[in-house]
Amino acid sequence: MATERNYKDPFPKPEIIYALSDTFDALCGFRPLDDTRADLAALDDGLGHLDALREHLDESLEATVAWLFEGDDAAATIEAVSGSATALVAATDVEVSPTIATVEQLAELYPGDPGVVIALLLNRVTLAKGEALFLPAGNIHAYLGGLGIELMAPSDNVLRGGLTPKHVDVPELLRVLDFEPLPLPYLRPTVAGAGVERFDPDDVGFALLHVVPGDQGAVVSLGGPSIVLVTKGELHLKGQDGNIRLSQGESVYVTPDEWRLAVTGTGEAFVATSA
């Protein structure tokens, strides 16, 4: 397919990310402007290099992002933010925010990229193992580090906002992004039976189940065709049409005629299923 194409299909791509590692770091969604202004105050060198950025923030987030990509004078601001973040992180007597530390890392990896400054506008989150985020379509995000289970709607569509050598379509990005500042989009599980957690966003048509059967096993209710992935140990799955034993790293497709599975063994699995 052509690399400059934005859309490969007509579907949105909301997604869940569940942290498997002890920590999982991400940028997700626009944060309140006062939080960004607080970090700008820490980055300010007193020479007025960030004045243009402040002026655009006073107008709107959308205007700021558009200017960072297309403004004739934006490169100077990107350089100033990168330099200030690098200096602050290098100063041993200064404690910087996680966002400023992230800006410094991104500036080293992607010098001159608008995404370096856009990171200042986004929520910076560190998930603990077992925590999850839900990212609806239109939510700008970047995964920074860690290991996780990602479940998304069946779509190959990607719009990029920087920090990549791949195609970035600025007008289309500005058209579809949700610029409303939002709190961190944690997705809390519900208990769906003994040993079963269910991560179930509203109105997306899919759910992620986390299964750790105890001594009595676990019963997993399915909403339709499903995929089971074992991430630890060995588990035995029994349905109405048969049974199978899976070890760490193995997976199985469960046909739609199965409506529940009995799971036993010592281990951990994730199930992607219809809501």
N, C-alpha and C positions, 0 to 999 in steps of 0.2 A: 504494500500500500504506500501511497505517496507520504513522505515524511512531514509535509506541510499540512496535511489534513488534520482537522481537529476531531471530527466525529466519524467513528467507524460504524455506528449503529444508532438507532433512535432512542436509546434508553439512558436514564440518569445512572449515577454510580455512587449512591450512599455506601458507607462502609463502617464496620466495627474493627477496632484494633484492641486486642487483649494482650496484656504484658505477660510473657513467659519468663523473661529474665528478671533479676532482682529489681532493676530499674529500666524504664523505657522512656526515652526523651522525645518530645515532639513540639512542633509549633502548630497551633490549630485555632483558626478563627481570629477575627479582630478583637483586640482588647479595649477596655475603656481608654479614652484619650488621655485622661489624667495620669494613668500608669505610664504611657509613652512619654508624656511631658516630664515626669519625674526622672526617667532615665536620660532624657535630653539634658536636663539640668546637670546631671552628673557628667555628661559627655562634653558640656560646653567649655570651650577653651577661652571664652571671654573676648574673642576676636570677631564675633558675628558670623562665623562660618555656618551656623545652624539656623540663622534667622529665616532664610528662605523656606526651610523645612517647617519651621513653626508657622509661618504665614500660610502655607498650604494646608497644614493641619487645622488651622482656624477656619479654613474654608470648608473642607470635608475630607474624609478618608479617601473617597473616590478620586477627588482632585489630587490628593497627595500621591496616590499610586500611579495615576496617569502621568503626573509630572516626573516622577522618578524614572519611568520608562522612556518618556518622550521629551522632557524639558531640556532646553539647550544648556542650562546651567546646573542640571542635576548631578552631573559627574563630579563637580567640585564638592557637593554636599556628601555624596557617597564616599569620596576620598576623605573628607573631614571626619565623618562618623567612624569610618574604618580606623583612621589614625588615632582618634581619641580613645576608641575602645581598646586598641592594641596597647596604648600607653597606660591606660588604667589597669588593665590586666597585668601588665609588667610591673606595676608599682606594688611592691610588697607590703606597703603600709595602707593600702586601700582595699576595702572589701567591695566587690562589684556584684550587681544583681545577676541572676542566671541569664537574663535576657542580654545584658551587655557582654557577658562571657560568651554567649552564643554568637553575637555579632562579631566578636573578635575571631572566633573559630571560622565563621563563614567568610570573613574578609580575607583570611589567609588562603582558604580553599578556592574562593571565587572572587578574586580582586576586581573591583569596578562593577560588580553585578548589582542591579537595583534590588535584588532579593536580600542583600546584606542589610539595607536600611528597612526594607519591608518587614524584616524579622523584628524590628523595634515596634512594629504596629500590632504584632500578633501575641496571642496567649502562649506563654512558654510553660509547658507542663512536664513533670516527671511522674510517670506512673510507677507505683509499686507492683510487684508481682501479684497477679490476680485482679488488678484493676483494668478498666476498659474505658474507651472513648467511643462515642458515636459521632461520625462526621457526615452530615447530610450533603446532598448535592449542592454545589455552590459555596461550600466551605473551603477556604484556602487553608492548606496544611502542608507540613513537611515532617517526615520522620527522620530524626537526627541520630538515634542510636538505640540499640537494644534488640531483643528478639521477641517477636510477638506472633499471634495468630490473627490474620487479617481476613475478614469475610466481607464481601461486597456483592452488590447486585450484578447480574450477568451483563456487563457492558465493558467494552474496551476503550471508551471515550476518556481522553485525558486533555485537560487544558493546563498548561504550565505557566508558572508565574515567576520564573527566574531560577537561579542556582542550577542551571543545566545548559549544556551546549545544544540542546534540541530546540525545536521550533516553539516560539512563543508568539501567540497572536494577541497583541495587547487590546485592540478594540473588542474582540470577542470575550477576552478575560474580564474586561471592565463591564461588559454587558451582563454576564452571568453571575459574577461574584456577589455574595451577600455581604454588604459593608456594615451591617448592624453589629456594633460591639456586643459580644456575648460573654457570659461566664464560661469557665472551663466545661466542656461538654462531656462530663463523666456519665457513663452509662452504668447504673446500678443494677445488679442482678436480682431476680426473684427466685425463691426456692420452689423448684418444680418436682419435689420428691426427695427422698433420702439420697444424698450424694449427688444431686443434680442442681446446678445453677442455670438459670435461663436469662440470657441477655437478649432483650426483645424490644427493639425500637418501634415506635408507633408508625404505622402506615408505610412500611417499606417492603413487607412481604417475606422477610426472612428473619431467622433467629439463630443465635449461637448458644449451644448448650455445653457446659463444662461438667464432665462426669468423673467422679471419683467414687467408685463403689466401695462400700464398707464390707463388714463381715457378712451382712445379709444381702449384698448385691444392690443394684439400682435398677429401676424401671424407667425407661426413657420413652416419653410420648413424642411421636413424630407428626409433623404437619403435612407431610408429602414426601417426595423424593429427597433423599438425604445423603450426606457424606460423613463417614466416621473416620477420624484420624487419631491414632494412639500416639501420645507424646511421651509416655513413660510406662515401663513395666510391660505386663502382658494381660490382655483381657479376653474374655469369652463372651461373644454376642449371640443371643438366641432370639430368633423371630419365628413367626408362624410357618415360614417356608424353609427353615433350616437354621444352621448355626455355623459360626466361624470363630477361629482363635486368631487374634492379631497381636503382634509384638510392636515395640517402640519403632516408630517410623513407617508403619504400615497403615493402609487405609482401605476402605471398602465403600462401594456405592450401594445404598439401600433403596430398593425399588418402591414405587408409590403404594403398592398394595400392602406393605408393612405399615402398621400404625403404631407399633411400639416394639421396643427391644428390651430384653432382660440382659443386664450386663453384670458379670461377676469377674473376680480376679483382683490382682494387686497392680494398680496402675492408674493411668489418667487418660482421658480421651476428650476430644472436642467433636461436636456434631453440628454440622451446618444443615438446617432444615427450613422448610417453609413455615411462615408464621400462621 
